[in-house]
Structures are given as C-alpha cells and as structure tokens.
Amino acid sequence: MILIRDKRIKPPKYLVDILRFRDQLSYVRLENGYVKIGALATPWDLSQSILHRDERFAGFRDVWSKFGTMSLRFMATIGGNIATATDFSDYLVLLHVYNASVRLRGVNGERVVPLEKLILERRKPDLKPGEIITEVLFPEPPVGASSAFEKFDRRSILVAGLANSASYIQLEGKRIIDVRISLDTTGLNRIPGRLRELEDYLKGREFSAELIEKAVEEVIPRSVAKYSDWWASGEYRLEMTKVSVKRSLLKACKRLGVV
Ligand SMILES: Cc1cc2nc3c(=O)[nH]c(=O)nc-3n(C[C@H](O)[C@H](O)[C@H](O)COP(=O)(O)OP(=O)(O)OC[C@H]3O[C@@H](n4cnc5c(N)ncnc54)[C@H](O)[C@@H]3O)c2cc1C
C-alpha cells in the first residue's frame, strides 16, 4: 500500500483476497521427511507449532522475538513475507539456511521452486500471472542440528535491521558436519542470500569460538558488499554483519551444547 501511495509501483487492476483460504493454508506439518508450512500461516501459527518447541528449528523463535509488532505477528503471512522479496523479509533470510522451496499453484498447475531461484530481484519473485505460493517446504533437519537468527539495529524491535543473519549448523561432537549461513543481503542487490564461501571454509573443521572469529574476519570482507544510505554507511553495515554472523553461529552452537 505504501509503495502504491508513493507511486513506486502501479496499483493492481484487481485485488484478490486469499485469506479466505486461511483454514486450508495455515498449517505446519512434518510429512515424509519434510517440514511443510501453509503459505497463510502467521508468525503466531508458527509459534504454536513444533517450530517453536524443537531446538532443530530454534531460529524461528528468534525471528518471532524480533518480528514487527505484536499485532503484526497475528496478521503477517509466511507466503507474503517471501513474496515481498526484500532484505527486510526475516523469514526469507532464515528459510535460506533450511534449503527451503516454495510450492506454487496457478491455473496451469503446480511447481516447486527453491527459494534461491524464486527471487529474481528485489521485490520480484518469479511468480507467473495467476500463480500464488501455497506452501513452504524444507527437509526435516537431523538430530544434532540447530539454527539461530540475529537482527541488529539501533532499536531492538520495529526495525528492518541493518545487519541480519541466520545460521544453521550440524555437529558431530565438535566437528562441523554441515553449516549454512545467510544474510539479509550479500551484495548490492538487496535480496537475501547464502554465504557459501564461509560455509565451505567451516565445513569439516572442529568448532571453536576462535575458528568462527578467524573465518568471519577473513571471508566476509572479500565476499560481502553492503550499501550506504541515510540510515547507515556500507562500512558500518559490513562491520555489523561480521558481528551478526559470529553471534548467530555461536548461538546455534550454544543450542547444541558446545559453547
Ligand atoms: C510496521 C511493520 C513492521 C514490519 N516488520 C517486519 C519484520 O520485523 N520482519 C519482516 O520480515 N517483515 C516485517 N514487515 C513486513 C511484512 O509485514 C511482512 O513481510 C509480512 O510477512 C508480509 O506478509 P503479508 O501476508 O502481510 O503480505 P502482504 O503485505 O499482504 O503482501 C506482500 C506481497 O506479497 C504478495 N503475496 C502475499 N501472499 C502471497 C502468496 N501466498 N503468494 C503469492 N504472493 C503473495 C502480495 O500480492 C504482495 O505483493 C513489517 C511491516 C510493517 C508494516
């Protein structure tokens, strides 16, 4: 609405209210080795599900605790969060570390698209005319995995975040079996994305706070670019991104009992 008001996008010709499908599309299910979330599930719906009870999904609790206002947590939908497709879409940042995909349905049938392929550019998901997101799905994480989400700004809530990150880590003892890290944006395109160079650096090594410190300091400055605006400089955003990634990795490891 704000974008229409400010004439940054054209008003749509038709407005379709999909909330009438809320009963059918507000679920969270574990099914055939996948976590499946109906596109109309709200942060509140997620908070009432296994996603807030099981440490393998701990990052969902983190997103909830920083998400907008209390009333928004009952109204915002996960499908809308993804379709908004910006660096401010917190669930989108988190879902990247779960290797999530979306199920799209339209008049010509159904398709499943990985999140990394869905977002073509900022505010531009690859949705065909008449197509909507009906479900978000990702493989159920193994035991020994956990996640964390960090959102940093000058205030703690009701902010978009200057440096947001999510981490997913799977350990065997202290050995890093799998690690995935995502940022609100890794470049100037301002869409969430994975930090694969950092993931490759960490995979297979023994976890320690020193390793995280060294890896982040070495890899992030050469693989991340941050924009400057009236709110903060690119240098500041980059510095805080390092802090955010270190914190989210350490928090996920703490949840696995190794810090
Ligand atoms: C005050 C305020 C604070 C906010 N704080 C946060 C925050 O902390 N974190 C955060 O991530 N976001 C935040 N937001 C942004 C927004 O509320 C959320 O991203 C929310 O999840 C969007 O979902 P929605 O259902 O309201 O989508 P809408 O705003 O209704 O829709 C957004 C876009 O997605 C499309 N869309 C919606 N659902 C679907 C679907 N199922 N399939 C295809 N397209 C669809 C719509 O057509 C529209 O283009 C905030 C917004 C406000 C106004």
The ligand as a Gaussian input file, in Angstrom:
#p B3LYP/6-31G(d) Opt

LIG

0 1
 C        5.083000      -1.940000      10.828000
 C        5.625000      -3.083000      10.048000
 C        6.623000      -3.859000      10.616000
 C        7.133000      -4.953000       9.898000
 N        8.088000      -5.698000      10.493000
 C        8.596000      -6.770000       9.838000
 C        9.600000      -7.566000      10.456000
 O       10.035000      -7.336000      11.586000
 N       10.100000      -8.604000       9.747000
 C        9.665000      -8.885000       8.481000
 O       10.154000      -9.843000       7.905000
 N        8.714000      -8.152000       7.874000
 C        8.156000      -7.111000       8.513000
 N        7.190000      -6.346000       7.918000
 C        6.802000      -6.615000       6.510000
 C        5.534000      -7.514000       6.311000
 O        4.550000      -7.255000       7.247000
 C        5.875000      -8.969000       6.381000
 O        6.895000      -9.256000       5.444000
 C        4.698000      -9.908000       6.145000
 O        5.108000     -11.247000       6.372000
 C        4.080000      -9.813000       4.755000
 O        3.022000     -10.756000       4.707000
 P        1.544000     -10.332000       4.339000
 O        0.707000     -11.556000       4.413000
 O        1.138000      -9.139000       5.151000
 O        1.758000      -9.907000       2.823000
 P        1.113000      -8.676000       2.040000
 O        1.725000      -7.401000       2.526000
 O       -0.359000      -8.819000       2.023000
 O        1.687000      -8.991000       0.584000
 C        3.017000      -8.684000       0.241000
 C        3.212000      -9.055000      -1.227000
 O        3.220000     -10.464000      -1.353000
 C        2.179000     -10.906000      -2.224000
 N        1.673000     -12.134000      -1.617000
 C        1.175000     -12.288000      -0.361000
 N        0.883000     -13.578000      -0.130000
 C        1.202000     -14.249000      -1.264000
 C        1.124000     -15.628000      -1.659000
 N        0.659000     -16.585000      -0.842000
 N        1.519000     -15.964000      -2.912000
 C        1.992000     -15.027000      -3.760000
 N        2.094000     -13.718000      -3.454000
 C        1.694000     -13.342000      -2.232000
 C        1.165000      -9.769000      -2.288000
 O        0.460000      -9.764000      -3.506000
 C        2.078000      -8.556000      -2.163000
 O        2.668000      -8.259000      -3.410000
 C        6.640000      -5.263000       8.601000
 C        5.630000      -4.471000       8.048000
 C        5.128000      -3.407000       8.758000
 C        4.012000      -2.589000       8.127000

